[in-house]
């Protein structure tokens, strides 16, 4: 049986176009570097000129790039590269900026819940610039750092102050510190938690899984406590059992709030019925006091 041949003969015009393409490719720094790394010559480029042309178009998009925010690739930080393994193959590779970002966000995997902006993963309390901060703010940050330096803290912190004073930002920095130590952490926005759980009324397994991850996390931030719509259910059936569990397991617990503990007690007294329930409120507040030390974060809003 005669062997089939798949060889194609180029027309003169096609040859000229290919010669021009190869000549252009042989002046490309990326191509020259690739050939040197892989011990290939111009003949190899001639045989695979189409693939090299596509590859240089991809590589050209990375020229002069100043970071992922300026990335021109279809998927940020990701490009199609080429390698030689008996034959010319394609592979997905990542740029230096992408790898650096992945390194900066590596502790993300230790967050069991994360109700905060991705940018907050970059907050590092140890690198804060306090030169122009008020004495009261410096004192508060010092207490935060003291807690972080304590290998076996007895209590967490209750950070309160005006909206935008930087409470959640500091709490995120604390969460990051422990996540980088490979501890299981959770940053829980309380109003969002209550809202989400209401939607899970008819999915008890999903609700229990959500609450279990909070109970079992080694470090939890309850962000914006008091900002939720207070009901007897949210106070007595959700928050109180969570605090009990964290007390029993001696888990580090941090709070942020727009209210002092005394002000929070007043909010907790009023459930949806608007009737005062001081005993129920005091029960929850006792747990919060047992879990944390109150610190006032002085300052005007930083949300500008």
C-alpha positions in Angstrom: 0.0 0.0 0.0 1.4 3.4 -1.0 2.3 5.6 1.9 0.3 8.8 2.1 2.2 12.1 1.9 1.0 15.2 3.7 3.8 17.5 2.4 2.6 20.8 1.0 4.4 23.0 -1.5 4.3 26.7 -0.8 3.7 29.1 -3.7 6.3 31.8 -4.4 4.1 34.4 -2.7 3.7 32.2 0.4 7.4 31.6 0.5 8.1 35.3 0.5 5.6 35.9 3.3 7.1 33.1 5.4 10.7 34.3 4.8 9.6 37.8 5.9 7.9 36.3 9.0 10.9 34.2 9.9 13.3 37.1 9.4 11.1 39.2 11.7 11.0 36.4 14.3 14.8 36.0 14.2 15.1 39.6 15.4 12.7 39.1 18.3 14.5 39.0 21.7 12.0 36.5 23.1 12.6 34.1 20.2 16.4 34.4 20.3 16.3 33.8 24.1 14.0 30.8 23.6 16.3 29.3 20.9 19.4 29.7 23.1 17.7 28.0 26.1 16.5 25.1 24.0 19.5 24.7 21.7 17.5 25.3 18.5 18.3 27.2 15.3 16.6 29.2 12.5 15.5 26.0 10.8 13.4 25.2 13.8 11.7 28.6 13.6 11.0 28.0 9.9 9.3 24.7 10.7 7.2 26.2 13.5 6.9 29.8 12.3 3.1 29.9 12.9 3.4 28.9 16.6 6.3 31.3 17.1 4.3 34.1 15.6 1.3 33.4 17.9 3.7 33.1 20.9 5.4 36.4 20.2 2.0 38.1 20.0 1.3 36.9 23.5 4.7 37.8 24.8 4.5 41.3 23.3 1.5 42.1 25.5 3.8 41.6 28.5 6.3 44.2 27.3 6.6 47.2 29.6 4.0 45.8 32.0 4.0 47.5 35.4 1.8 45.1 37.2 -1.4 43.0 37.2 -3.6 46.1 37.1 -2.0 46.9 33.7 -2.1 43.3 32.3 -3.3 42.9 28.7 -3.6 39.2 28.7 -7.1 37.7 28.5 -6.6 36.3 32.0 -4.5 38.5 34.3 -1.0 37.3 35.0 -1.5 34.2 32.8 -0.2 33.5 29.3 0.3 30.6 26.9 4.0 29.7 26.8 6.0 27.2 24.7 8.3 24.4 25.7 10.2 21.6 23.9 9.6 18.0 24.9 10.4 16.0 21.8 8.0 18.3 20.0 6.9 21.9 20.4 4.2 22.1 23.1 2.1 24.8 24.7 1.7 25.3 28.4 0.1 27.8 30.7 2.6 29.9 32.7 2.3 32.8 35.1 4.3 36.1 35.3 6.4 37.3 38.2 3.7 39.8 39.2 1.1 37.0 39.4 3.5 34.7 41.4 4.2 37.6 43.8 0.5 38.2 44.3 -0.2 34.5 44.9 2.6 34.6 47.6 1.0 37.7 49.2 -2.4 36.0 49.3 -1.2 32.5 50.2 -2.7 32.7 53.7 -6.2 33.1 52.1 -6.6 29.3 52.2 -6.8 29.4 56.1 -9.8 31.6 56.0 -12.9 29.5 56.7 -15.1 32.5 56.2 -14.1 35.8 54.9 -16.6 38.7 54.9 -14.1 41.4 53.9 -12.5 42.9 50.9 -9.7 40.9 49.2 -7.4 43.9 49.7 -7.7 43.4 53.4 -5.7 40.2 53.0 -2.7 42.5 52.5 -3.1 44.4 55.8 0.0 43.8 58.0 -0.3 45.4 61.5 3.5 45.1 62.0 4.1 47.5 59.1 1.8 50.3 60.1 3.1 53.8 59.8 2.0 55.6 63.0 4.1 58.8 62.6 1.1 61.1 62.1 -1.4 59.2 64.2 -2.9 60.4 67.5 -1.5 59.1 70.8 -4.8 57.3 71.5 -4.6 55.5 68.2 -0.9 54.5 68.8 -1.9 53.2 72.2 -4.7 51.1 70.7 -2.3 49.6 68.0 0.2 48.8 70.7 -2.4 46.8 72.5 -3.2 44.9 69.3 0.5 44.1 68.8 0.8 43.0 72.4 -2.0 40.5 71.8 -0.3 39.2 68.7 3.0 38.8 70.5 1.4 36.8 73.3 1.6 33.1 72.3 -1.3 32.2 74.7 -3.6 35.2 75.0 -6.3 34.8 77.6 -8.7 37.2 75.8 -9.3 38.8 72.5 -10.2 42.4 71.8 -13.4 44.4 71.5 -12.5 47.3 69.2 -15.1 50.0 69.1 -15.3 53.6 67.7 -16.9 55.7 65.0 -17.6 54.2 61.6 -14.5 54.3 59.5 -12.1 54.7 62.4 -10.1 51.6 61.2 -11.5 48.9 63.5 -12.2 46.3 60.8 -8.9 47.1 59.2 -7.0 46.4 62.4 -9.1 43.2 63.0 -8.3 42.0 59.4 -4.6 42.6 60.2 -4.9 40.4 63.2 -6.7 37.7 61.3 -4.0 37.8 58.6 -1.3 37.4 61.3 -2.8 34.2 62.6 -3.7 32.9 59.1 0.0 33.3 58.1 0.8 31.0 61.1 -1.5 28.5 59.5 -4.3 28.8 62.0 -7.9 28.4 60.9 -9.5 31.9 61.0 -12.9 33.4 60.2 -13.7 37.1 59.5 -17.5 37.2 60.1 -19.6 40.3 59.4 -22.4 39.9 61.9 -25.1 41.7 59.9 -24.3 39.6 56.8 -24.2 36.4 58.9 -27.7 37.0 60.3 -29.0 37.9 56.9 -27.5 34.8 55.3 -28.8 32.5 58.0 -32.3 33.8 57.5 -32.1 32.5 54.0 -31.0 29.1 55.3 -34.1 28.5 57.5 -35.2 25.6 55.3 -31.6 24.2 54.8 -30.6 23.1 58.4 -27.6 21.2 57.2 -26.2 24.3 55.4 -26.9 26.5 58.4 -25.2 24.1 60.8 -22.2 23.9 58.5 -21.9 27.7 58.5 -22.2 27.9 62.3 -19.8 25.0 62.9 -17.0 26.6 60.9 -17.3 29.7 63.2 -17.4 27.6 66.3 -14.4 25.6 65.4 -12.1 28.3 63.9 -9.1 29.0 66.0 -9.5 32.7 65.6 -12.7 34.6 64.8 -13.5 38.2 64.2 -17.1 39.2 64.7 -17.2 42.4 62.6 -19.7 45.1 63.2 -21.5 43.4 66.1 -24.5 45.6 67.0 -25.0 46.6 63.3 -27.4 43.7 62.7 -31.2 44.0 63.1 -31.5 42.7 66.7 -34.1 40.0 67.3 -34.5 37.5 70.0 -33.6 34.8 67.4 -30.4 36.4 66.3 -29.3 37.2 69.9 -30.4 34.1 71.7 -30.3 31.3 69.1 -27.4 32.5 67.0 -24.9 34.8 68.8 -25.3 33.4 72.3 -24.6 29.7 71.4 -21.6 30.9 69.2 -20.1 32.8 72.2 -20.8 29.8 74.5 -18.9 27.5 72.2 -16.0 29.8 71.8 -15.7 30.2 75.6 -15.9 26.5 76.2 -13.1 25.8 73.6 -11.0 28.8 74.7 -10.9 30.1 71.2 -9.4 33.6 70.5 -12.3 35.9 69.6 -12.2 39.5 68.4 -15.0 42.0 68.0 -15.5 45.3 66.1 -18.4 47.6 66.8 -19.6 51.1 66.5 -20.9 50.8 70.1 -19.2 50.5 73.4 -20.0 47.4 75.4 -22.5 49.4 77.5 -24.1 50.8 74.4 -24.2 47.4 72.8 -26.1 46.1 75.8 -28.8 48.7 75.3 -29.2 47.6 71.6 -29.3 43.9 72.6 -32.1 44.7 75.1 -34.5 45.5 72.4 -35.6 42.6 70.2 -37.9 42.9 67.2 -40.9 43.3 69.6 -39.2 46.4 71.0 -39.8 45.1 74.5 -36.9 45.4 76.9 -35.1 42.1 77.6 -32.2 43.1 79.9 -31.5 39.6 81.2 -31.1 38.1 77.8 -28.9 41.0 76.7 -26.8 40.7 79.8 -26.2 37.0 79.2 -24.8 37.7 75.8 -22.7 40.7 77.0 -21.2 38.6 79.8 -19.9 36.2 77.1 -18.5 39.1 75.1 -16.8 40.5 78.2 -15.3 37.1 79.1 -13.9 36.7 75.6 -12.5 40.2 75.0 -11.0 43.4 76.4 -12.6 46.7 75.4 -10.5 49.2 73.4 -11.7 52.5 72.0 -10.4 53.3 68.6 -10.3 57.1 68.5 -10.3 58.9 65.2 -12.4 60.3 62.4 -13.4 58.3 59.4 -10.5 57.0 57.1 -12.9 56.2 54.3 -11.9 58.9 51.9 
